[in-house]
């Protein structure tokens, strides 16, 4: 009886270069930040039910064995998020949004008529 074959890390890259847990929309960022904020693998699975526990352990093991590379990837992703937020704020100024929303006319109820 031999050892099982090596398991591939359950991550896939989407068309934008974002690493996600295979077969889900959960990003590597999400899993790692949950772990770094003190969540156990079991808690991560409870919060993101589309991931199985074995995959979380594989991903966390990958992170722990490759911390410099993963940290670099996470920094790049953070810079991209900041850039996108700045672009969105430039295009859609957040100042006064509460006033604009509360100034909207009340939602009209549409009555359905059945003949």
Order of alpha helices (4+ residues) and beta strands (2+ residues): beta-beta-alpha-alpha-alpha-alpha-alpha
